[in-house]
Amino acid sequence: MSNSKYEIGIVDTRAVIKALSGIGYDFRDYALTAFKHRLEHVISLHALKNADGLIAKLLSSPDFVDQFLYDVIPATTEMFRDPSFWRALRDEVLPEVMKSVRPKIWLAALDSGEELFSIAIALKEHDLLNQVQIFANYNSDKRLAQIKAGLLDPRNMENNEANYLRMSGHNSFGSYYTTKGHAVVFDPELIQNVTFLKQKTAITETTGAAKLILFRNRTIYQNHFLQERNLQTLTNSLVPGGFLALGIKETLENTNTSNKFIVFNENEKLYKRKTM
């Protein structure tokens, strides 16, 4: 259920999608109900009253378009979300990934920084951070600036630290960030060598020859067509023997790419691309 004060109908939702398409952002293949709730969130957040107000703002203000992209895509809620996944990634997947020289690790899901800093910390704790190439997708310039500055949501710090402890991190979690007033600033050096790829809706720009791709908790916001399109792009970008990570509630089952993978860890939704 949406917590927004204003609710829009499907007709208005489609009108916003049409307006976005006219300025180069194609959201037609996002899950309609989920996208409707996100639009309600944006309308309420910016006191725009209704869908017409949102459309007028999108068409008149390029700066607001970037803000809209920042607001409409759900942010990653926690660092080390699903700690058992991160333990499996660290203990089962990374040893396989690191058999390659300077393997590419790609965070293909739009991220607000939590997942990126999580993987960077996991790598750093095993002296692997400088031995990999990390790529990360983003959708708005505002989001990118925040990530590069190490600014994550301070409201989530209690959960972040609890997840880190459950993941069995090797250091003090507090060693990775400082506090400045109400802000929490993670060490930007953790991501200084990350290559960022701008994404609109469907994934088009790729890393090529990735050894590990994280695409967690995103297919649930996409309809079947967009899921298939993105999963096919990711599959083509993954080397044989490479790994694909989905969200705990997501699966490759019944997709066109399922025959390209074996299940590596069913509980954590980790898949390995077949070598033949």
C-alpha positions as CSV (number, residue, x, y, z in Angstrom):
1,M,0.0,0.0,0.0
2,S,1.1,3.5,-0.8
3,N,1.6,5.9,2.1
4,S,1.0,8.9,-0.2
5,K,-1.7,11.4,0.6
6,Y,-2.7,11.4,-3.1
7,E,-3.6,8.4,-5.2
8,I,-3.6,8.3,-9.0
9,G,-5.4,5.9,-11.3
10,I,-4.1,3.8,-14.1
11,V,-5.1,6.3,-16.8
12,D,-3.1,9.0,-15.0
13,T,-0.2,6.6,-14.5
14,R,-0.1,5.9,-18.3
15,A,-0.3,9.6,-19.0
16,V,2.8,10.2,-16.9
17,I,4.6,7.3,-18.6
18,K,3.7,8.8,-22.0
19,A,5.1,12.2,-21.0
20,L,8.3,10.6,-19.7
21,S,8.7,8.7,-23.0
22,G,8.4,12.0,-24.9
23,I,11.5,13.3,-23.0
24,G,13.5,10.1,-23.5
25,Y,12.7,7.9,-20.5
26,D,10.7,4.8,-21.3
27,F,9.0,3.4,-18.2
28,R,6.3,1.5,-20.2
29,D,7.7,-1.9,-19.1
30,Y,7.9,-1.2,-15.4
31,A,5.4,-3.1,-13.3
32,L,2.4,-0.8,-13.6
33,T,1.1,-1.1,-10.0
34,A,4.5,-0.7,-8.5
35,F,5.3,2.3,-10.7
36,K,2.0,3.9,-9.9
37,H,2.9,3.8,-6.2
38,R,6.2,5.3,-6.9
39,L,4.6,8.2,-8.8
40,E,2.2,8.7,-5.9
41,H,5.3,9.0,-3.6
42,V,6.9,11.6,-5.9
43,I,3.7,13.6,-6.2
44,S,3.3,13.7,-2.4
45,L,6.9,14.4,-1.8
46,H,6.9,17.5,-4.0
47,A,3.4,18.6,-3.2
48,L,2.4,18.5,-6.8
49,K,-1.3,17.7,-6.1
50,N,-1.9,15.4,-9.0
51,A,-0.6,13.7,-12.1
52,D,-1.1,16.8,-14.3
53,G,1.1,18.8,-11.9
54,L,3.8,16.1,-12.1
55,I,3.7,16.1,-15.9
56,A,3.9,19.9,-16.1
57,K,6.9,19.9,-13.9
58,L,8.7,17.1,-15.8
59,L,8.1,19.0,-19.1
60,S,9.2,22.4,-17.9
61,S,12.2,21.6,-15.7
62,P,15.2,19.5,-16.7
63,D,16.6,19.8,-13.2
64,F,13.3,18.3,-11.8
65,V,13.7,15.4,-14.3
66,D,16.9,14.4,-12.6
67,Q,15.3,14.9,-9.2
68,F,12.4,12.7,-10.4
69,L,14.7,9.9,-11.4
70,Y,16.4,10.2,-8.0
71,D,13.0,9.8,-6.2
72,V,11.1,7.4,-8.4
73,I,13.5,4.4,-8.3
74,P,13.4,2.8,-4.8
75,A,16.7,3.2,-3.0
76,T,18.6,0.3,-1.5
77,T,17.4,0.2,2.0
78,E,20.3,-1.3,3.9
79,M,23.9,-2.2,3.6
80,F,24.6,-6.0,3.7
81,R,20.9,-6.6,3.2
82,D,20.2,-10.3,3.7
83,P,23.5,-11.0,5.6
84,S,23.4,-14.7,4.7
85,F,23.7,-13.7,1.0
86,W,26.8,-11.6,1.8
87,R,28.4,-14.5,3.7
88,A,27.7,-16.8,0.7
89,L,29.1,-14.2,-1.7
90,R,32.2,-13.8,0.4
91,D,32.9,-17.4,1.2
92,E,31.6,-19.3,-1.9
93,V,31.5,-16.9,-4.8
94,L,34.5,-14.5,-4.4
95,P,37.1,-17.3,-4.2
96,E,35.8,-18.5,-7.6
97,V,35.7,-15.0,-9.0
98,M,39.3,-14.2,-8.0
99,K,40.6,-17.1,-10.0
100,S,40.5,-14.6,-12.9
101,V,43.0,-11.8,-13.3
102,R,41.3,-8.4,-12.4
103,P,37.8,-9.8,-12.8
104,K,34.9,-7.4,-13.5
105,I,32.2,-7.1,-10.9
106,W,29.1,-5.2,-12.0
107,L,26.4,-3.8,-9.8
108,A,23.8,-3.6,-12.6
109,A,20.8,-2.7,-10.4
110,L,20.3,1.0,-9.8
111,D,21.8,1.6,-6.4
112,S,21.8,4.3,-3.8
113,G,25.3,3.4,-2.6
114,E,24.6,0.8,0.1
115,E,25.2,-2.2,-2.1
116,L,28.3,-0.6,-3.7
117,F,29.9,0.2,-0.3
118,S,28.9,-3.3,0.9
119,I,30.8,-5.1,-1.9
120,A,33.8,-2.7,-1.5
121,I,34.0,-3.4,2.2
122,A,33.7,-7.1,1.7
123,L,36.5,-7.0,-0.9
124,K,38.7,-4.7,1.2
125,E,38.6,-7.0,4.2
126,H,40.2,-9.7,2.1
127,D,42.7,-7.4,0.4
128,L,40.9,-7.8,-2.9
129,L,39.6,-4.3,-3.6
130,N,42.6,-3.3,-5.8
131,Q,42.5,-6.7,-7.6
132,V,39.1,-6.2,-9.2
133,Q,37.3,-3.8,-11.6
134,I,34.0,-2.6,-10.2
135,F,31.3,-1.1,-12.4
136,A,28.0,0.4,-11.0
137,N,24.9,1.7,-12.6
138,Y,23.2,4.9,-11.6
139,N,20.2,6.9,-13.0
140,S,20.5,10.4,-11.7
141,D,23.3,12.9,-11.4
142,K,22.2,13.8,-7.9
143,R,22.4,10.2,-6.8
144,L,25.9,9.8,-8.4
145,A,27.2,12.9,-6.5
146,Q,25.9,11.5,-3.2
147,I,27.5,8.1,-3.8
148,K,30.8,9.5,-4.8
149,A,30.8,11.7,-1.6
150,G,30.1,8.6,0.5
151,L,26.7,10.0,1.7
152,L,24.4,7.2,2.7
153,D,21.1,7.5,4.6
154,P,22.0,8.0,8.3
155,R,18.6,6.6,9.3
156,N,19.7,3.1,8.3
157,M,22.9,3.0,10.3
158,E,21.6,0.7,13.1
159,N,20.4,-1.8,10.5
160,N,23.6,-1.4,8.5
161,E,25.8,-2.3,11.5
162,A,23.5,-5.1,12.6
163,N,23.7,-6.6,9.1
164,Y,27.5,-6.2,9.1
165,L,27.8,-8.1,12.4
166,R,25.4,-10.9,11.2
167,M,27.5,-11.1,8.0
168,S,30.5,-11.7,10.3
169,G,32.5,-8.7,9.2
170,H,36.2,-8.7,10.2
171,N,36.6,-5.1,11.4
172,S,34.8,-2.5,13.4
173,F,32.0,-1.2,11.2
174,G,32.6,2.3,12.5
175,S,36.1,2.3,10.9
176,Y,34.5,2.7,7.5
177,Y,32.7,6.0,8.1
178,T,32.7,9.3,10.0
179,T,29.8,11.4,11.3
180,K,29.5,15.1,10.5
181,G,26.5,16.6,12.3
182,H,23.6,14.5,11.1
183,A,25.4,13.2,8.1
184,V,27.2,9.8,7.8
185,V,30.1,9.8,5.4
186,F,31.6,6.6,4.2
187,D,35.3,6.6,3.1
188,P,35.1,7.6,-0.6
189,E,38.5,5.8,-1.2
190,L,36.5,2.6,-1.0
191,I,34.9,3.4,-4.4
192,Q,37.6,5.7,-5.9
193,N,38.3,3.3,-8.8
194,V,34.6,2.4,-9.6
195,T,33.4,3.0,-13.1
196,F,29.9,4.4,-13.2
197,L,27.5,3.6,-16.0
198,K,24.4,5.9,-16.5
199,Q,21.2,4.0,-17.1
200,K,17.8,5.3,-18.2
201,T,15.4,2.4,-18.0
202,A,16.5,-0.8,-19.8
203,I,20.1,-1.7,-19.4
204,T,22.0,-0.8,-22.6
205,E,25.5,0.1,-21.7
206,T,27.4,-3.0,-20.4
207,T,30.8,-3.9,-19.0
208,G,31.3,-6.9,-21.2
209,A,33.1,-10.1,-19.8
210,A,31.9,-9.7,-16.3
211,K,32.7,-12.4,-13.8
212,L,30.1,-11.4,-11.2
213,I,26.9,-9.4,-11.7
214,L,24.6,-8.2,-8.9
215,F,21.1,-7.5,-10.0
216,R,19.2,-7.8,-6.8
217,N,15.7,-6.6,-6.0
218,R,15.0,-5.0,-9.4
219,T,13.0,-7.5,-11.5
220,I,10.2,-7.2,-9.1
221,Y,9.6,-3.6,-10.4
222,Q,9.6,-4.7,-14.0
223,N,7.1,-6.4,-16.2
224,H,7.9,-9.7,-17.9
225,F,9.2,-8.1,-21.1
226,L,11.7,-5.8,-19.4
227,Q,12.8,-8.6,-17.1
228,E,13.6,-10.8,-20.1
229,R,15.3,-7.9,-21.9
230,N,17.6,-7.0,-19.0
231,L,18.3,-10.6,-18.0
232,Q,19.3,-11.3,-21.6
233,T,21.7,-8.3,-21.6
234,L,23.2,-9.4,-18.3
235,T,23.6,-13.0,-19.5
236,N,25.4,-11.8,-22.7
237,S,27.7,-9.7,-20.5
238,L,28.7,-12.6,-18.2
239,V,31.6,-14.9,-19.0
240,P,31.1,-18.6,-18.9
241,G,31.5,-19.7,-15.3
242,G,30.5,-16.2,-14.1
243,F,28.0,-15.6,-11.4
244,L,24.7,-13.7,-11.4
245,A,23.1,-12.7,-8.1
246,L,19.4,-11.9,-7.8
247,G,17.2,-10.8,-4.9
248,I,16.0,-13.4,-2.4
249,K,12.5,-13.1,-3.8
250,E,13.6,-13.3,-7.4
251,T,14.4,-16.2,-9.6
252,L,15.6,-17.2,-13.1
253,E,13.0,-20.0,-13.2
254,N,10.6,-19.7,-16.2
255,T,12.8,-17.1,-17.9
256,N,14.4,-17.4,-21.3
257,T,17.8,-17.3,-19.8
258,S,17.3,-20.0,-17.2
259,N,18.9,-22.7,-19.5
260,K,22.1,-20.7,-19.6
261,F,22.7,-21.1,-15.8
262,I,23.0,-23.7,-13.1
263,V,21.8,-23.0,-9.6
264,F,24.9,-22.3,-7.4
265,N,23.0,-21.4,-4.2
266,E,19.3,-21.7,-4.3
267,N,18.6,-20.1,-0.9
268,E,20.7,-17.0,-1.8
269,K,19.6,-16.8,-5.5
270,L,23.1,-17.2,-6.8
271,Y,23.5,-18.6,-10.3
272,K,26.5,-19.7,-12.3
273,R,26.6,-19.4,-16.1
274,K,27.2,-22.7,-17.8
275,T,30.6,-23.2,-19.5
276,M,29.1,-25.1,-22.4
